[in-house]
Amino acid sequence: MRRKMSPRRALLTAGLMAVVPNLLFATCSKEFPAITILIASILINWPIIRWLDDRQWYREWIREESK
């Protein structure tokens, strides 16, 4: 069974999800429409968030196997 995300990982994930769109919007808002910036931030955040989630799943799986 999956466990809750650690507070440190939750903070990192929330920070990534907040910082990337804000940086993109601040730097590119004059050249690109908001929907393009939103799509770009999703494409940037998705692999990072999946990587963090996969690492947590792998650690839990190893912990269960070693018992």
URFENBEL-V335347 format. One record per backbone hydrogen bond with DSSP energy under -1.0 kcal/mol. CO is the residue of the C=O (numbers start at 1). NH is the residue of the N-H. If there is no record, write none. Layout:
co:CO nh:NH
co:CO nh:NH
//
This chain:
co:6 nh:10
co:7 nh:11
co:8 nh:12
co:9 nh:13
co:10 nh:14
co:11 nh:15
co:12 nh:16
co:13 nh:17
co:14 nh:18
co:15 nh:19
co:16 nh:20
co:18 nh:22
co:19 nh:23
co:20 nh:24
co:21 nh:25
co:22 nh:26
co:23 nh:27
co:24 nh:28
co:25 nh:29
co:28 nh:32
co:33 nh:37
co:34 nh:38
co:35 nh:39
co:36 nh:40
co:37 nh:41
co:38 nh:42
co:39 nh:43
co:40 nh:44
co:41 nh:45
co:42 nh:46
co:45 nh:49
co:46 nh:50
co:47 nh:51
co:48 nh:52
co:49 nh:53
co:50 nh:54
co:51 nh:55
co:52 nh:56
co:53 nh:57
co:54 nh:58
co:55 nh:59
co:56 nh:60
co:57 nh:61
co:58 nh:62
co:59 nh:63
co:60 nh:64
co:61 nh:65
co:62 nh:66
//
